[in-house]
Amino acid sequence: MKYLLVLLALCLSGCTQGLSEEDTEKLREMMMTTEALPPSPTNRVSDLPAAVQLGRSLFFDTRMSMDGTIACASCHDPNEGWSDPRPLSLGVEEREGGRHSMPVQATAFQTFWFWDGRADSLWSQAIKAIESHPEMDFTRVEVARFIAEHYR
């Protein structure tokens, strides 16, 4: 992974001497883009400012976990490249998850989430993590009540 990041940095800086044209093009295809993200086919309100603010607030809110200590940002830390520096992420009560959390950059361009692709939309990925016993250990009913109480 570090090797890939170095290559991407070289590509971004224009310092690609020694790389084949094919390798340089592959690196360009992997670069993050500043273009507008595609609209979400599963969320018709995703581009509304209020929805964006709600999502941002929920992403960083530790209260939406069983013991009030874990937010999405706990394992997808913006200061760590939207990932987790630990090999296995820790959830509520410092429970160790079974895998390393995935980085969340460019998720709008993905079509499947989790390492095994078991979620086919971003909202289904999020609820699986929220409901996971080692991660946030909340139920859907608790999520609905929490949002109604704190974000109405």
PAZAPA-4460 file (N, C-alpha, C; in steps of 0.05 Angstrom, whole numbers, plus 32768, in hexadecimal, padded with zeros to 4 digits):
% residues 152
    n_x    n_y    n_z   ca_x   ca_y   ca_z    c_x    c_y    c_z   seq   type   mol
   8010   7FE8   8000   8000   8000   8000   8011   8019   8000     1      M     A
   8027   8019   8011   8038   8030   8012   8046   8035   7FF7     2      K     A
   804D   801E   7FE9   8059   8020   7FCE   8046   802E   7FBB     3      Y     A
   802D   8026   7FBC   8019   8032   7FAA   8016   8050   7FB0     4      L     A
   8016   8057   7FCA   8014   8074   7FD1   802C   8084   7FC7     5      L     A
   8043   8078   7FC8   805B   8086   7FBE   8059   8089   7FA0     6      V     A
   8050   8074   7F92   804C   8077   7F75   8037   808B   7F6D     7      L     A
   8022   808C   7F7D   800D   80A0   7F78   8018   80BC   7F7C     8      L     A
   8028   80C0   7F91   8033   80DA   7F97   8046   80E2   7F80     9      A     A
   8055   80CF   7F76   8067   80D5   7F5F   8057   80DD   7F47    10      L     A
   8041   80CF   7F42   8030   80D4   7F2B   8024   80F0   7F2E    11      C     A
   801A   80F6   7F46   800E   8110   7F4A   8022   8127   7F46    12      L     A
   803B   8122   7F4E   804F   8138   7F4C   805B   8139   7F30    13      S     A
   8053   8127   7F1E   805E   8128   7F03   8078   811B   7F01    14      G     A
   8082   810F   7F15   809D   8102   7F16   8099   80E4   7F10    15      C     A
   8094   80DE   7EF7   808E   80C2   7EF0   80A4   80B6   7EDF    16      T     A
   80BB   80C2   7EDE   80D1   80B7   7ECE   80D8   809B   7ED9    17      Q     A
   80DD   8089   7EC7   80E3   806E   7ECF   80CA   805C   7ECF    18      G     A
   80B2   8068   7ECE   809A   8058   7ECC   8091   8056   7EAF    19      L     A
   8087   803F   7EA8   807C   803C   7E8C   8063   804D   7E89    20      S     A
   805C   8052   7E71   8044   8061   7E6B   802B   8053   7E76    21      E     A
   802C   8038   7E74   8015   8028   7E7E   8013   802B   7E9D    22      E     A
   802A   802A   7EAB   8029   802D   7EC8   8021   8049   7ED0    23      D     A
   802B   805D   7EC1   8023   8079   7EC7   8005   807C   7EC3    24      T     A
   7FF9   8071   7EAE   7FDD   8073   7EAA   7FCD   8065   7EBF    25      E     A
   7FD6   804D   7EC8   7FC9   803F   7EDE   7FC8   8050   7EF7    26      K     A
   7FDE   805D   7EFD   7FE0   806E   7F14   7FCD   8086   7F12    27      L     A
   7FCB   8092   7EFA   7FB9   80A8   7EF6   7F9C   80A0   7EFB    28      R     A
   7F95   8087   7EF3   7F7A   807D   7EF6   7F73   807A   7F14    29      E     A
   7F87   8076   7F25   7F83   8071   7F41   7F82   808B   7F51    30      M     A
   7F89   80A1   7F45   7F8A   80BB   7F54   7F6F   80C4   7F5D    31      M     A
   7F6E   80D1   7F73   7F55   80DD   7F7D   7F4F   80F3   7F6A    32      M     A
   7F35   80F8   7F67   7F2D   810D   7F54   7F20   8124   7F63    33      T     A
   7F21   813B   7F57   7F13   8152   7F62   7EF9   8157   7F53    34      T     A
   7EF3   8146   7F40   7ED9   8148   7F31   7EC2   8144   7F44    35      E     A
   7EAB   814D   7F3C   7E93   8148   7F4C   7E8E   812A   7F4E    36      A     A
   7E86   8122   7F66   7E80   8106   7F6A   7E66   80FF   7F5C    37      L     A
   7E63   80E6   7F53   7E4A   80DE   7F46   7E34   80DD   7F5A    38      P     A
   7E1B   80E2   7F51   7E04   80E1   7F64   7E00   80C4   7F6E    39      P     A
   7DF7   80C2   7F86   7DF3   80A7   7F91   7DD9   809C   7F86    40      S     A
   7DDA   8084   7F7A   7DC1   8078   7F6F   7DAE   806E   7F85    41      P     A
   7DB8   806C   7F9E   7DA8   8061   7FB4   7DA0   8076   7FC8    42      T     A
   7DA6   808F   7FC2   7DA0   80A4   7FD6   7D99   80BE   7FC7    43      N     A
   7D80   80C3   7FC4   7D78   80DB   7FB4   7D7C   80F5   7FC2    44      R     A
   7D82   80F5   7FDC   7D86   810D   7FEB   7DA4   8112   7FF2    45      V     A
   7DB6   8101   7FE8   7DD2   8101   7FF0   7DE0   811C   7FEA    46      S     A
   7DD7   812B   7FD7   7DE4   8144   7FD0   7DD7   815D   7FDE    47      D     A
   7DC2   8159   7FED   7DB6   816F   7FFB   7DC8   8178   8012    48      L     A
   7DCC   8192   8015   7DDE   819B   802B   7DD7   8190   8046    49      P     A
   7DBD   818F   804C   7DB5   8184   8067   7DBD   8167   806A    50      A     A
   7DBA   8157   8054   7DC2   813B   8055   7DE0   8138   8058    51      A     A
   7DEF   8149   804B   7E0C   8148   804D   7E14   814E   806A    52      V     A
   7E08   8163   8075   7E0E   816A   8091   7E07   8154   80A4    53      Q     A
   7DEF   8148   80A0   7DE7   8132   80B2   7DFB   811B   80B0    54      L     A
   7E03   8113   8098   7E16   80FE   8094   7E31   8104   80A2    55      G     A
   7E3A   811C   809E   7E53   8125   80AB   7E51   8123   80C9    56      R     A
   7E3B   812D   80D4   7E37   812C   80F1   7E36   810F   80FB    57      S     A
   7E27   80FE   80EE   7E25   80E2   80F7   7E40   80D4   80F5    58      L     A
   7E50   80DA   80E0   7E6A   80CD   80DC   7E7C   80D1   80F4    59      F     A
   7E7A   80E9   8100   7E8C   80EF   8117   7E7F   80EC   8132    60      F     A
   7E66   80E3   8134   7E58   80E3   814D   7E5C   80C8   815C    61      D     A
   7E6A   80C8   8172   7E70   80B0   8181   7E57   80A6   8190    62      T     A
   7E43   80B7   8194   7E2C   80AF   81A3   7E1C   8099   8195    63      R     A
   7E21   8095   817B   7E12   8081   816C   7E20   8066   816D    64      M     A
   7E29   805F   8185   7E35   8045   818A   7E2C   803C   81A6    65      S     A
   7E2D   8022   81AB   7E23   8017   81C3   7E2D   8024   81DC    66      M     A
   7E47   802A   81DD   7E53   8036   81F5   7E5A   8054   81F2    67      D     A
   7E52   8060   81DB   7E57   807C   81D7   7E74   8084   81D2    68      G     A
   7E84   8070   81C8   7EA0   8076   81C4   7EAA   8074   81A7    69      T     A
   7E99   8068   8196   7EA2   8063   817A   7E90   8071   8166    70      I     A
   7E9D   807E   8153   7E90   808A   813C   7E9C   807E   8123    71      A     A
   7E90   8082   810D   7E9C   8079   80F3   7EB8   8083   80F1    72      C     A
   7EBD   809C   80F9   7ED7   80A8   80F7   7EEC   809C   810A    73      A     A
   7EE3   808B   811C   7EF6   807E   812E   7F07   806A   811E    74      S     A
   7EFB   805D   810A   7F0A   804A   80FA   7F10   8055   80DE    75      C     A
   7F04   806A   80D7   7F08   8077   80BD   7F11   8094   80C3    76      H     A
   7F28   8096   80D0   7F32   80AF   80DB   7F3D   80C2   80C5    77      D     A
   7F32   80DA   80C2   7F3D   80EC   80AD   7F5A   80F2   80B1    78      P     A
   7F64   80F1   80CA   7F80   80F7   80CF   7F92   80DF   80C8    79      N     A
   7F86   80C9   80C2   7F95   80B0   80BA   7F8E   80A8   809E    80      E     A
   7F88   80BB   808C   7F81   80B4   8071   7F66   80A7   806F    81      G     A
   7F53   80AE   8081   7F38   80A3   8082   7F39   8085   8086    82      W     A
   7F4D   807C   8096   7F50   8060   809C   7F58   805D   80B9    83      S     A
   7F62   8046   80C0   7F6A   8040   80DC   7F87   8036   80DC    84      D     A
   7F98   8042   80EC   7FB4   8039   80EC   7FB8   801D   80F9    85      P     A
   7FA4   8013   8108   7FA6   7FF9   8114   7FA1   7FE3   8100    86      R     A
   7FAE   7FCC   8103   7FA8   7FB5   80F1   7F8B   7FAC   80F2    87      P     A
   7F80   7FAB   810A   7F64   7FA4   810E   7F57   7FBB   811E    88      L     A
   7F41   7FC5   8113   7F34   7FDC   8120   7F27   7FD4   813A    89      S     A
   7F25   7FE7   814C   7F18   7FE2   8166   7EFD   7FF0   8167    90      L     A
   7EE9   7FE1   8171   7ECF   7FEC   8173   7EC8   7FF2   8190    91      G     A
   7EAE   7FF0   8196   7EA4   7FF6   81B1   7EB2   7FE3   81C5    92      V     A
   7EB5   7FED   81DD   7EC3   7FDE   81F3   7EDE   7FD3   81E9    93      E     A
   7EEA   7FE1   81D6   7F04   7FD9   81CA   7F03   7FBD   81BF    94      E     A
   7EEC   7FB5   81B4   7EEA   7F9B   81A7   7EF9   7F9C   818D    95      R     A
   7F09   7F88   8188   7F18   7F87   816F   7F07   7F7C   8159    96      E     A
   7F06   7F8A   8142   7EF8   7F81   812B   7F07   7F6B   811D    97      G     A
   7EFB   7F5E   810B   7F07   7F48   80FD   7F19   7F50   80E6    98      G     A
   7F18   7F6A   80DE   7F27   7F74   80C7   7F30   7F90   80CC    99      R     A
   7F42   7F99   80BB   7F4A   7FB5   80BB   7F35   7FC5   80AC   100      H     A
   7F2E   7FDC   80B7   7F19   7FEC   80AA   7F24   7FF7   8090   101      S     A
   7F13   7FF8   807C   7F1B   8002   8062   7F1C   8021   8062   102      M     A
   7F2F   802C   8052   7F2E   8049   804F   7F15   8051   8041   103      P     A
   7F0B   8069   8046   7EF2   8071   803A   7EF4   8087   8025   104      V     A
   7F0C   808B   801A   7F0F   809F   8005   7F00   8095   7FEC   105      Q     A
   7EF4   80A7   7FDE   7EE7   80A2   7FC4   7ED2   808D   7FC5   106      A     A
   7EC4   808A   7FDC   7EAF   8076   7FDE   7E99   807A   7FCA   107      T     A
   7E95   8092   7FC0   7E80   8097   7FAD   7E85   8088   7F92   108      A     A
   7E9E   8081   7F8E   7EA6   8073   7F75   7EA5   8055   7F78   109      F     A
   7EA0   804B   7F90   7EA0   802E   7F94   7E84   8023   7F8F   110      Q     A
   7E83   8009   7F89   7E69   7FFC   7F85   7E64   7FE7   7F9A   111      T     A
   7E79   7FDF   7FA8   7E76   7FCB   7FBE   7E88   7FD4   7FD5   112      F     A
   7E80   7FCE   7FEE   7E8F   7FD6   8005   7E95   7FBE   8017   113      W     A
   7EA7   7FC2   8029   7EB4   7FAD   803A   7EC8   7F9E   8029   114      F     A
   7EDB   7F91   8036   7EEF   7F83   8027   7EE4   7F6C   8016   115      W     A
   7ECE   7F61   801F   7EC2   7F4B   800F   7EAB   7F53   7FFD   116      D     A
   7EA5   7F6D   7FFC   7E90   7F78   7FEA   7E74   7F72   7FF3   117      G     A
   7E6F   7F6C   800C   7E55   7F63   8015   7E40   7F7A   8017   118      R     A
   7E48   7F93   8014   7E35   7FA9   8014   7E35   7FB5   7FF8   119      A     A
   7E1D   7FB9   7FEE   7E1B   7FC4   7FD2   7E12   7FE1   7FD1   120      D     A
   7E11   7FEE   7FE8   7E0B   800B   7FE9   7E19   8016   8002   121      S     A
   7E1E   802F   8002   7E2C   803B   8019   7E1B   803B   8032   122      L     A
   7E00   803F   802F   7DEF   803E   8047   7DEF   8022   8053   123      W     A
   7DF0   800D   8042   7DEF   7FF2   804D   7E0A   7FEB   805A   124      S     A
   7E20   7FF7   8050   7E3A   7FF3   805D   7E39   8000   8079   125      Q     A
   7E2F   8018   807A   7E2E   8027   8093   7E1E   8018   80A9   126      A     A
   7E06   800F   80A1   7DF5   8002   80B5   7E01   7FE7   80BF   127      I     A
   7E0F   7FD9   80AD   7E1D   7FC1   80B5   7E32   7FC7   80CA   128      K     A
   7E41   7FDC   80C7   7E56   7FE3   80DA   7E48   7FED   80F4   129      A     A
   7E33   7FFC   80F2   7E25   8005   810A   7E1A   7FEE   811A   130      I     A
   7E0F   7FDA   810D   7E03   7FC3   811A   7E17   7FAE   8123   131      E     A
   7E2F   7FAF   8119   7E43   7F9B   811F   7E4A   7F9A   813D   132      S     A
   7E49   7F83   8149   7E4F   7F80   8166   7E6B   7F8B   816D   133      H     A
   7E80   7F84   815E   7E9A   7F8F   8167   7E9E   7FAD   815F   134      P     A
   7E8E   7FB7   814C   7E93   7FD2   8143   7E83   7FE6   8153   135      E     A
   7E6A   7FED   814C   7E5B   8001   815A   7E45   7FF5   816C   136      M     A
   7E3C   7FDD   8165   7E29   7FCE   8175   7E0F   7FDD   817C   137      D     A
   7E04   7FE9   8167   7DEA   7FF8   8169   7DD6   7FE9   8159   138      F     A
   7DBC   7FEB   815E   7DA8   7FDF   814D   7D9B   7FF4   813B   139      T     A
   7D8C   7FEC   8128   7D7F   7FFF   8116   7D6A   800F   8125   140      R     A
   7D5D   8003   8138   7D4A   8011   8149   7D59   8027   8159   141      V     A
   7D70   801F   8165   7D80   8033   8174   7D89   804A   8161   142      E     A
   7D90   8044   8149   7D99   8058   8136   7D81   806B   8131   143      V     A
   7D6A   8060   812B   7D52   8071   8126   7D4C   8083   813E   144      A     A
   7D4C   8077   8155   7D46   8087   816D   7D5C   809D   8172   145      R     A
   7D75   8095   816E   7D8B   80A8   8171   7D88   80C0   815E   146      F     A
   7D83   80BA   8145   7D81   80D0   8131   7D68   80E1   8138   147      I     A
   7D52   80D5   813F   7D3A   80E4   8146   7D3F   80F6   815E   148      A     A
   7D4E   80EC   8171   7D53   80FB   818A   7D68   8111   8186   149      E     A
   7D7D   810C   8177   7D93   811E   8176   7D95   812E   815C   150      H     A
   7D88   8125   8147   7D8B   8133   812D   7D70   813A   811F   151      Y     A
   7D5B   813A   812E   7D40   813F   8123   7D41   815A   8114   152      R     A
***
